[in-house]
Amino acid sequence: MLMLHFDFQRLPDRQAFYRALVDQSACPLDFGNNLDALWDWLTGGMALPATIYLRHSEDASAECAPLLALLEEAQQQLEGELRLVRE
């Protein structure tokens, strides 16, 4: 099972999140660095099942709010194949 860890006290913006995603997963280096690319990767490219640990998500910048919402939506869409854990 794939496990990804993101600490939002160390990720100041979406671009930092995307860099961390590429570093931790088999995401291609030419990943689009946008919400559409993230959705495509989560729902069709990334190995599942997967757990994404979101540390300090309550401290995420306002810029990251759409990203967190997308992760929640993907979790619902993937019905147990993607799990989010807020730490």
Secondary structure by P-SEA (a helix, b strand, c coil): cbbbbbcccccccaaaaaaaaaacccccccccccaaaaaaaacccccccbbbbbcccccccccaaaaaaaaaaaaaaacccbbbbcc
